[in-house]
């Protein structure tokens, strides 16, 4: 049964991302982030469930992906899926201390959430 659900999930994701009628948000998601969604869907549900946020400034777009549970970094990726930094998480909850100083206004939009139970 789990295998069937996994295949259905992959099919739905493929159909969603390959549709000719993509919304603006879907069409802007980089292929590497789509691949991250597929990977997350092929793993057991995280606790708390995984989320992907798009962080946009006037000049840059980043993707924030939550990690599984306790004491793990939540990573921020650039549009090519290179890790920029860990803004939070880890033993202290304050990330890895390597994030740039984001001085520009930033719009944060939830673009994907694992809704599986």
Residue, then its C-alpha position, 0 to 999 in steps of 0.5 A: x500500500x505504501x508503494x502505491x501511495x508513493x507512486x501516486x504521489x510521484x505521479x501527482x507531482x509530475x503531473x502538477x509540475x509538467x502541466x502547461x497551465x502552471x501558476x506563476x508560483x509553480x513556474x518559478x520553482x527551480x527544478x532542483x527545489x522540485x527535486x527536493x520536494x520529490x525526495x521529501x515525498x519519498x521519505x517518511x513524514x517528518x515530525x514536524x512535517x516538512x515545509x518549503x518557503x520562498x524568501x524573496x528580496x528585491x535582488x535575490x530568491x532563496x528557498x528555506x527547507x525545514x529539517x526533521x525534528x530536533x537539533x537539526x539545521x533548517x537550511x536556506x538555499x539559493x536558486x541553484x540549490x547551493x546551501x547559503x546558510x542555516x538561519x535557525x536550528x541546531x543545538x542552540x536554535x540559532x543556526x550556523x551563524x553564516x547567514x548574510x545580514x538580510x537588510x532588504x525587505x523580504x517576502x516569505x511565501x510558503x510554497x510547499x508543505x507535506x500534508x501527509x499524515 
